[in-house]
């Protein structure tokens, strides 16, 4: 058979599988030989290997380093079989250089893997063995193209870049480089001999006929990949131990994720070895998940579940026999099988980051809300997944009908047990065994005091964050009589409160008089865009970047017209290269009351009174008090006529912008936006239409001379409700997890939309409801309700929750204490959310033996200290019961 290029991969045809159905593994020779020497003393040919020497292709005469490079599309070399070279590794030099490798079958690889694991654990006496020492961190596939060169008794080998992932091709270039020491490969699998005899029926299962000249073989590379790096670039120490449950009979099925035919799994292990008190851990499970596009929410939830002790044991075992394909409430067992396959891939020895495409496609099929590539809520996915896994794995094939009996004054213990037995009669799965608890729900009718008690199962606890019920707001209070300058006040109000809560808090802050009231308005672009006069309006309608003014008025202000003053002054600017002037709005609108019958002079005097606090006295300091001298001085600057001295047109008419004289204040009736000058207000003449409107707007045009005598910057100063920015951060709120639990268990009335039908009154009542923890699960999942939704807004609560790590003690929060069960829990996983509502990023923190935690950030896995796992990003907490 001659060496030649293959046709396109799509033309390949699958050859029959061999009898033993084993893959071919490429491993370090010394690693294999150590295990072989220790486990067998037989030196028959079955334990001997065929030696192949790597040489450059016969058609290439240059330095090998130039062709075996990641910059070239392919890597090529020949493997020359050395006749009469059957070896068993007796030479002490074999394997020393690190350039000697072995080809072994899957069964051989598994036996060597078990020996190394057992030996290292025993040698360390229970201490952690670092896999980084031997660089045995993973298994990954490499696609090879083989051709038999009979004339030279060699195999032609090509590694094509397009056949492999870029990273794996890079690794292959490093492994098979021939520019340094000699490369030798020993075949202990016996598979290469099949290529030379051309017996297609006995080819390896992962070998395909590419063409008459070329075969395509998937080689499993083990012990030669780069170690997992932490973010600082250092190697993460990982341990390997407890392979006592490994059996070669389950190799193929477990590696392929076919749970249905697996009698024993190579991954089966005692969960205490990975999560027990001994502090030992394994390198298994330290595998990331690729982000397929905004799937970090899914990755975070999956990693937490994939490191839940009892679930790991279950899905790495023979779970296929419990898949319920006929449950009408389930998903034909497809979600359970997809999750089980994904978990097995995550726990495969040294696996590289996994792309969960199959699982995501199943998820999108049965839960369309998670389809596409939008960001979603990890807790919502978790709730769906737990429920879906339960139904797919429900051991009850035919659910019996059960009817809850009335408590009839029976003891709570008896009623609770009856409810639980009824529940498990219809729901019996590993999820119920591990994750479900029971709480007591008590409803009391507010009218007849009828008490109803039920005992309901729960999968997780959704706890409110009680410390986040307040919101900080800053408003400016402006007097309506010009007695004081505007003052800003920062107050705390209920986050989901109403305008009446705002008025009440601000009235206390500014020491509002008994005969005074506050009129709150939102100001934008130097005008009032709305008055907040409805006490029942929700504060969620007010944004952080809004600017609010509270006008301090007499309580009877509604008895006389309210005038809103807006201000303009002349501003010079360049337009098409020419200096021009135009009127521009400035300052906070001012508000005051006037009599029903008012003249232009009354309007003028009220306005001068309101702006008096902003007047700059001769000594340069602002005076808060208005005296008669100030008014007289200002009045002297105001012309009582509406036209210029030479009788020209009105200075600020609607027909055009005309400059008033330097000493004139011009007053015009205008609209709410202050854009139209409807009618000039003439001094000493009645102002028309005043009595017809409860409120009217006046535009005041300032001359340049007058603006220099007032501090207009102070008049224009108006802070935001909450100043956002890099240096302006809200105070960090903090709350204990126990406080959250107490808020969850607190008695509270039902909302109007959740009315309870009272069997005694025969009507829907707004009953009070009280929850109590009754039965706690093995695994306790706690959801912190960081996301809040109202009819008009969505918010994320950034409260820092101080949660226990080593000992969550629920003894004092449990209504019924079963003396045989512990009420203490240890934290083992956290789903985190960073960022704002509707976006951000999800990660997971996973406890992995002793005090070691790992940060699972999509495909990146790195160690993190226990001191850093408590953050305000914690969203879902996973606890497991521990004995005390």
Secondary structure as the mmCIF struct_conf table of DSSP 4:
data_model
#
loop_
_struct_conf.conf_type_id
_struct_conf.id
_struct_conf.beg_label_comp_id
_struct_conf.beg_label_asym_id
_struct_conf.beg_label_seq_id
_struct_conf.end_label_comp_id
_struct_conf.end_label_asym_id
_struct_conf.end_label_seq_id
HELX_RH_3T_P HELX_RH_3T_P1 UNK A 9 UNK A 11
STRN STRN1 UNK A 13 UNK A 14
HELX_LH_PP_P HELX_LH_PP_P1 UNK A 15 UNK A 18
BEND BEND1 UNK A 19 UNK A 20
STRN STRN2 UNK A 24 UNK A 28
HELX_RH_AL_P HELX_RH_AL_P1 UNK A 29 UNK A 39
BEND BEND2 UNK A 44 UNK A 44
HELX_RH_3T_P HELX_RH_3T_P2 UNK A 45 UNK A 47
STRN STRN3 UNK A 49 UNK A 49
STRN STRN4 UNK A 50 UNK A 55
TURN_TY1_P TURN_TY1_P1 UNK A 58 UNK A 59
BEND BEND3 UNK A 62 UNK A 62
HELX_RH_3T_P HELX_RH_3T_P3 UNK A 64 UNK A 66
TURN_TY1_P TURN_TY1_P2 UNK A 67 UNK A 67
BEND BEND4 UNK A 68 UNK A 69
TURN_TY1_P TURN_TY1_P3 UNK A 70 UNK A 71
BEND BEND5 UNK A 72 UNK A 73
STRN STRN5 UNK A 74 UNK A 81
TURN_TY1_P TURN_TY1_P4 UNK A 83 UNK A 84
STRN STRN6 UNK A 87 UNK A 87
BEND BEND6 UNK A 89 UNK A 89
BEND BEND7 UNK A 91 UNK A 91
TURN_TY1_P TURN_TY1_P5 UNK A 92 UNK A 96
BEND BEND8 UNK A 97 UNK A 98
STRN STRN7 UNK A 100 UNK A 105
HELX_RH_AL_P HELX_RH_AL_P2 UNK A 106 UNK A 123
TURN_TY1_P TURN_TY1_P6 UNK A 124 UNK A 126
BEND BEND9 UNK A 127 UNK A 127
HELX_LH_PP_P HELX_LH_PP_P2 UNK A 128 UNK A 129
STRN STRN8 UNK A 130 UNK A 130
HELX_RH_3T_P HELX_RH_3T_P4 UNK A 131 UNK A 133
TURN_TY1_P TURN_TY1_P7 UNK A 134 UNK A 135
STRN STRN9 UNK A 139 UNK A 149
HELX_RH_3T_P HELX_RH_3T_P5 UNK A 150 UNK A 152
TURN_TY1_P TURN_TY1_P8 UNK A 153 UNK A 153
STRN STRN10 UNK A 154 UNK A 160
HELX_RH_3T_P HELX_RH_3T_P6 UNK A 161 UNK A 163
BEND BEND10 UNK A 164 UNK A 164
HELX_RH_AL_P HELX_RH_AL_P3 UNK A 166 UNK A 175
TURN_TY1_P TURN_TY1_P9 UNK A 176 UNK A 176
BEND BEND11 UNK A 179 UNK A 181
STRN STRN11 UNK A 184 UNK A 187
BEND BEND12 UNK A 189 UNK A 190
HELX_RH_AL_P HELX_RH_AL_P4 UNK A 191 UNK A 197
TURN_TY1_P TURN_TY1_P10 UNK A 198 UNK A 198
HELX_RH_3T_P HELX_RH_3T_P7 UNK A 200 UNK A 202
BEND BEND13 UNK A 203 UNK A 203
TURN_TY1_P TURN_TY1_P11 UNK A 205 UNK A 206
STRN STRN12 UNK A 207 UNK A 209
BEND BEND14 UNK A 211 UNK A 213
STRN STRN13 UNK A 215 UNK A 222
BEND BEND15 UNK A 223 UNK A 223
BEND BEND16 UNK A 225 UNK A 225
HELX_LH_PP_P HELX_LH_PP_P3 UNK A 226 UNK A 228
STRN STRN14 UNK A 229 UNK A 229
HELX_LH_PP_P HELX_LH_PP_P4 UNK A 230 UNK A 230
TURN_TY1_P TURN_TY1_P12 UNK A 231 UNK A 232
BEND BEND17 UNK A 233 UNK A 233
HELX_LH_PP_P HELX_LH_PP_P5 UNK A 234 UNK A 234
STRN STRN15 UNK A 235 UNK A 235
HELX_LH_PP_P HELX_LH_PP_P6 UNK A 236 UNK A 237
STRN STRN16 UNK A 239 UNK A 239
TURN_TY1_P TURN_TY1_P13 UNK A 244 UNK A 245
HELX_RH_3T_P HELX_RH_3T_P8 UNK A 248 UNK A 250
HELX_RH_AL_P HELX_RH_AL_P5 UNK A 251 UNK A 255
TURN_TY1_P TURN_TY1_P14 UNK A 256 UNK A 257
HELX_RH_3T_P HELX_RH_3T_P9 UNK A 259 UNK A 261
BEND BEND18 UNK A 263 UNK A 264
TURN_TY1_P TURN_TY1_P15 UNK A 266 UNK A 267
TURN_TY1_P TURN_TY1_P16 UNK A 271 UNK A 271
HELX_RH_AL_P HELX_RH_AL_P6 UNK A 272 UNK A 275
BEND BEND19 UNK A 276 UNK A 276
TURN_TY1_P TURN_TY1_P17 UNK A 277 UNK A 278
BEND BEND20 UNK A 283 UNK A 283
TURN_TY1_P TURN_TY1_P18 UNK A 284 UNK A 285
STRN STRN17 UNK A 289 UNK A 289
BEND BEND21 UNK A 293 UNK A 294
HELX_RH_AL_P HELX_RH_AL_P7 UNK A 296 UNK A 306
TURN_TY1_P TURN_TY1_P19 UNK A 307 UNK A 307
HELX_RH_AL_P HELX_RH_AL_P8 UNK A 309 UNK A 315
TURN_TY1_P TURN_TY1_P20 UNK A 316 UNK A 316
BEND BEND22 UNK A 317 UNK A 318
HELX_RH_3T_P HELX_RH_3T_P10 UNK A 319 UNK A 322
BEND BEND23 UNK A 325 UNK A 326
TURN_TY1_P TURN_TY1_P21 UNK A 328 UNK A 333
HELX_RH_AL_P HELX_RH_AL_P9 UNK A 334 UNK A 346
TURN_TY1_P TURN_TY1_P22 UNK A 347 UNK A 347
BEND BEND24 UNK A 348 UNK A 348
TURN_TY1_P TURN_TY1_P23 UNK A 349 UNK A 350
HELX_LH_PP_P HELX_LH_PP_P7 UNK A 351 UNK A 353
STRN STRN18 UNK A 354 UNK A 354
HELX_RH_AL_P HELX_RH_AL_P10 UNK A 357 UNK A 366
HELX_RH_3T_P HELX_RH_3T_P11 UNK A 368 UNK A 370
TURN_TY1_P TURN_TY1_P24 UNK A 372 UNK A 373
HELX_RH_AL_P HELX_RH_AL_P11 UNK A 378 UNK A 392
TURN_TY1_P TURN_TY1_P25 UNK A 393 UNK A 393
BEND BEND25 UNK A 395 UNK A 395
BEND BEND26 UNK A 397 UNK A 398
HELX_LH_PP_P HELX_LH_PP_P8 UNK A 399 UNK A 401
HELX_LH_PP_P HELX_LH_PP_P9 UNK A 404 UNK A 406
TURN_TY1_P TURN_TY1_P26 UNK A 408 UNK A 409
HELX_RH_AL_P HELX_RH_AL_P12 UNK A 412 UNK A 426
BEND BEND27 UNK A 429 UNK A 429
HELX_RH_AL_P HELX_RH_AL_P13 UNK A 430 UNK A 435
STRN STRN19 UNK A 437 UNK A 444
TURN_TY1_P TURN_TY1_P27 UNK A 446 UNK A 448
STRN STRN20 UNK A 451 UNK A 458
BEND BEND28 UNK A 459 UNK A 460
STRN STRN21 UNK A 461 UNK A 463
HELX_RH_3T_P HELX_RH_3T_P12 UNK A 466 UNK A 468
BEND BEND29 UNK A 469 UNK A 469
STRN STRN22 UNK A 470 UNK A 479
BEND BEND30 UNK A 480 UNK A 484
STRN STRN23 UNK A 487 UNK A 494
TURN_TY1_P TURN_TY1_P28 UNK A 495 UNK A 496
STRN STRN24 UNK A 498 UNK A 498
HELX_RH_AL_P HELX_RH_AL_P14 UNK A 499 UNK A 509
TURN_TY1_P TURN_TY1_P29 UNK A 510 UNK A 511
TURN_TY1_P TURN_TY1_P30 UNK A 514 UNK A 515
STRN STRN25 UNK A 516 UNK A 524
TURN_TY1_P TURN_TY1_P31 UNK A 525 UNK A 526
STRN STRN26 UNK A 527 UNK A 531
TURN_TY1_P TURN_TY1_P32 UNK A 535 UNK A 536
BEND BEND31 UNK A 537 UNK A 537
STRN STRN27 UNK A 538 UNK A 538
HELX_RH_3T_P HELX_RH_3T_P13 UNK A 539 UNK A 541
BEND BEND32 UNK A 542 UNK A 542
TURN_TY1_P TURN_TY1_P33 UNK A 544 UNK A 545
STRN STRN28 UNK A 548 UNK A 554
TURN_TY1_P TURN_TY1_P34 UNK A 555 UNK A 556
HELX_RH_3T_P HELX_RH_3T_P14 UNK A 557 UNK A 559
BEND BEND33 UNK A 560 UNK A 560
STRN STRN29 UNK A 562 UNK A 575
TURN_TY1_P TURN_TY1_P35 UNK A 576 UNK A 577
STRN STRN30 UNK A 578 UNK A 593
BEND BEND34 UNK A 596 UNK A 597
STRN STRN31 UNK A 599 UNK A 599
HELX_RH_AL_P HELX_RH_AL_P15 UNK A 600 UNK A 611
HELX_RH_3T_P HELX_RH_3T_P15 UNK A 612 UNK A 614
STRN STRN32 UNK A 615 UNK A 616
TURN_TY1_P TURN_TY1_P36 UNK A 618 UNK A 619
BEND BEND35 UNK A 620 UNK A 620
STRN STRN33 UNK A 622 UNK A 622
BEND BEND36 UNK A 625 UNK A 625
HELX_RH_AL_P HELX_RH_AL_P16 UNK A 628 UNK A 635
TURN_TY1_P TURN_TY1_P37 UNK A 636 UNK A 637
BEND BEND37 UNK A 638 UNK A 638
BEND BEND38 UNK A 640 UNK A 642
STRN STRN34 UNK A 643 UNK A 643
TURN_TY1_P TURN_TY1_P38 UNK A 645 UNK A 646
BEND BEND39 UNK A 649 UNK A 649
STRN STRN35 UNK A 650 UNK A 650
TURN_TY1_P TURN_TY1_P39 UNK A 651 UNK A 652
TURN_TY1_P TURN_TY1_P40 UNK A 654 UNK A 655
HELX_LH_PP_P HELX_LH_PP_P10 UNK A 659 UNK A 661
TURN_TY1_P TURN_TY1_P41 UNK A 662 UNK A 663
STRN STRN36 UNK A 666 UNK A 670
TURN_TY1_P TURN_TY1_P42 UNK A 672 UNK A 673
BEND BEND40 UNK A 674 UNK A 674
STRN STRN37 UNK A 679 UNK A 680
HELX_LH_PP_P HELX_LH_PP_P11 UNK A 681 UNK A 682
TURN_TY1_P TURN_TY1_P43 UNK A 683 UNK A 684
BEND BEND41 UNK A 685 UNK A 685
STRN STRN38 UNK A 686 UNK A 686
HELX_LH_PP_P HELX_LH_PP_P12 UNK A 687 UNK A 687
TURN_TY1_P TURN_TY1_P44 UNK A 688 UNK A 689
HELX_RH_3T_P HELX_RH_3T_P16 UNK A 690 UNK A 692
BEND BEND42 UNK A 694 UNK A 694
STRN STRN39 UNK A 695 UNK A 702
HELX_LH_PP_P HELX_LH_PP_P13 UNK A 703 UNK A 703
HELX_RH_AL_P HELX_RH_AL_P17 UNK A 704 UNK A 707
TURN_TY1_P TURN_TY1_P45 UNK A 708 UNK A 709
STRN STRN40 UNK A 710 UNK A 710
HELX_RH_AL_P HELX_RH_AL_P18 UNK A 712 UNK A 716
BEND BEND43 UNK A 721 UNK A 722
BEND BEND44 UNK A 725 UNK A 727
STRN STRN41 UNK A 734 UNK A 736
HELX_RH_AL_P HELX_RH_AL_P19 UNK A 737 UNK A 745
BEND BEND45 UNK A 746 UNK A 746
STRN STRN42 UNK A 748 UNK A 749
HELX_LH_PP_P HELX_LH_PP_P14 UNK A 750 UNK A 751
HELX_RH_3T_P HELX_RH_3T_P17 UNK A 752 UNK A 754
STRN STRN43 UNK A 756 UNK A 758
TURN_TY1_P TURN_TY1_P46 UNK A 759 UNK A 762
STRN STRN44 UNK A 763 UNK A 765
STRN STRN45 UNK A 768 UNK A 775
BEND BEND46 UNK A 778 UNK A 778
STRN STRN46 UNK A 779 UNK A 784
STRN STRN47 UNK A 787 UNK A 789
BEND BEND47 UNK A 791 UNK A 792
STRN STRN48 UNK A 794 UNK A 796
HELX_LH_PP_P HELX_LH_PP_P15 UNK A 799 UNK A 799
STRN STRN49 UNK A 800 UNK A 802
BEND BEND48 UNK A 805 UNK A 806
STRN STRN50 UNK A 808 UNK A 809
HELX_RH_3T_P HELX_RH_3T_P18 UNK A 811 UNK A 813
STRN STRN51 UNK A 814 UNK A 814
BEND BEND49 UNK A 815 UNK A 816
TURN_TY1_P TURN_TY1_P47 UNK A 819 UNK A 820
BEND BEND50 UNK A 821 UNK A 821
STRN STRN52 UNK A 824 UNK A 834
BEND BEND51 UNK A 835 UNK A 836
TURN_TY1_P TURN_TY1_P48 UNK A 837 UNK A 838
STRN STRN53 UNK A 841 UNK A 847
BEND BEND52 UNK A 849 UNK A 849
TURN_TY1_P TURN_TY1_P49 UNK A 850 UNK A 851
STRN STRN54 UNK A 853 UNK A 857
TURN_TY1_P TURN_TY1_P50 UNK A 858 UNK A 859
STRN STRN55 UNK A 860 UNK A 864
HELX_RH_3T_P HELX_RH_3T_P19 UNK A 866 UNK A 868
BEND BEND53 UNK A 869 UNK A 869
TURN_TY1_P TURN_TY1_P51 UNK A 872 UNK A 873
STRN STRN56 UNK A 874 UNK A 882
#
